[in-house]
Amino acid sequence: MSKTPPPDYKAIEKQLFLEFKANVLLELKNRDKYLLKRIRTYCENFGEDPLKVEQKIRNDPMFAACFAKNPKGTGFHEAEAGKWLNNTLGRKVTTLPKSGDGSLYLTLKGKVTPTKGTNTSKSLDFMWEKNGTTFYAMHKYTEQSGGAQGNQMNEMKGLLRRFENATDPNIVLIVIVDGPFYTPARMAELQSLIRTTPPQSYAVHIEDVPCIVAKY
C-alpha cells in the first residue's frame, strides 16, 4: 500500500460544489448554454417564467445554488485518480480519451486496440510504461448500491474476463475501484477473475497500485 494518501474524493467533491455555486452568477451573465438549459428545464417542469427565475437567481444565493453544476457529472473522480497516479508512480501516466483518436479498448481476445467495435470493452482510462511493460488501467468510483452502480461493477468484471484471453506477456491490466460500494465481498468477487501469470491482471483500490507497479 502506498504511503501517499489516496484522493479524498468526498472532500474534492464538496470543494467543487462550492466553486460551481460561486460560478452561477457569472455563467448567467455570460449566458452559459448549460445553465440556460437547466433554467429552461426548471421552468418547463414547474411552469415558471424564465425571466423571473433568472432574477431570483441574481437575488437569492441559496436559490442560485440549485442551478450550479453537479460535480458528479464532470468526471472529476477519474481526473483526480489520474493526477494521483502520475504524482505517486513518478512516471508519465497518460489519461486516455473516452473516444476518437488516442482511445483504447479491449477485444474479446484480450488485445488492446484503438478501434471501437460492437464487441470491444468501454474505453480504457490510463496507460503508462515501466521497464518494457505497458500498464493499462480502468478506474471507477462508486458510492452506493443500485442498478447503475451494479452496471459499473459488471463493466469491470467484463474487462477482467476479456483479459483472461490476453497473450502478450508485456502488458498488465489494473482494474482500479474506489468508493464504499466496493466492499470486501465485492473486491473478492473481482479478484476471483484476475490472472496471476503473465500477462497479469489486478483488481485493487488506487492506493495499492504503486505496490503492484514496484514489482515490475
Residue pairs with C-beta under 8 A, 6 or more apart in sequence:
1 207
1 208
1 211
2 88
2 207
2 208
2 209
2 210
2 211
4 84
4 87
4 88
4 207
4 210
5 207
6 84
6 178
6 205
6 206
6 207
7 77
7 80
7 81
7 83
7 84
7 178
7 206
9 77
9 80
9 141
9 178
9 179
12 71
12 76
12 80
13 71
13 72
13 76
16 71
16 74
16 76
17 68
17 71
20 68
20 69
20 70
20 71
21 61
21 64
21 65
21 68
23 68
23 69
24 35
24 57
24 64
24 65
24 67
24 68
25 57
25 58
25 64
27 34
27 35
28 35
28 54
28 57
28 58
34 69
35 67
38 67
39 50
39 53
39 54
39 57
39 67
40 50
42 48
42 53
42 67
43 49
43 50
43 53
56 63
57 63
57 64
57 67
58 64
77 139
77 141
77 178
78 95
78 125
78 139
78 141
79 95
81 125
81 126
81 139
81 141
81 176
81 178
81 206
82 93
82 95
82 125
82 126
82 139
84 206
85 93
85 126
85 128
85 137
85 206
85 209
86 92
86 93
88 209
88 210
89 128
89 209
89 210
89 213
91 128
91 129
91 130
92 128
93 126
93 127
93 128
94 126
94 127
94 128
95 125
95 126
96 102
96 103
96 104
96 123
96 124
96 125
96 126
96 127
97 103
97 123
98 123
99 116
99 123
102 114
103 114
103 116
103 123
103 124
104 112
104 113
104 114
104 123
104 124
104 127
104 136
105 112
105 113
105 114
105 115
105 116
105 117
105 120
105 121
105 122
105 123
105 124
106 112
106 113
106 120
106 121
106 124
106 136
106 159
106 162
106 163
106 173
107 113
107 117
107 119
107 120
107 121
107 162
108 119
108 162
108 165
109 162
109 165
109 166
110 162
110 163
110 164
110 165
110 166
110 167
110 199
111 166
111 168
112 124
112 136
112 171
113 120
116 123
121 155
121 158
121 159
121 162
122 138
122 155
122 159
124 136
124 137
124 138
125 137
125 138
125 139
126 135
126 136
126 137
126 138
126 139
127 134
127 135
127 136
127 137
128 134
128 135
129 135
130 213
130 216
131 216
132 170
133 170
133 171
133 172
133 216
134 170
134 171
134 172
135 171
135 172
135 173
135 174
135 213
136 171
136 172
136 173
136 174
137 173
137 174
137 175
137 176
137 209
138 155
138 156
138 159
138 174
138 175
138 176
139 176
139 177
139 178
139 206
140 152
140 153
140 155
140 156
140 176
140 177
140 178
140 179
141 177
141 178
141 179
142 149
142 152
142 153
142 177
142 178
142 179
142 180
142 181
142 182
143 149
143 179
143 180
143 181
144 180
144 181
145 181
149 181
152 181
153 177
153 181
153 182
153 186
153 189
153 190
156 175
156 177
156 190
156 203
157 189
157 190
157 193
159 173
159 175
160 173
160 175
160 190
160 193
160 194
160 201
160 203
161 193
163 173
163 195
163 199
163 201
164 193
164 195
164 201
166 173
166 195
166 199
166 201
167 199
168 199
169 198
169 199
170 199
171 199
172 199
172 200
172 201
172 202
172 212
172 216
173 199
173 200
173 201
173 202
174 201
174 202
174 203
174 204
174 209
174 212
175 190
175 201
175 202
175 203
175 204
176 204
176 205
176 206
176 209
177 187
177 190
177 203
177 204
177 205
178 205
178 206
182 190
182 205
187 203
187 205
190 203
191 203
193 201
193 203
194 200
194 201
194 202
194 203
195 201
202 208
202 212
204 212
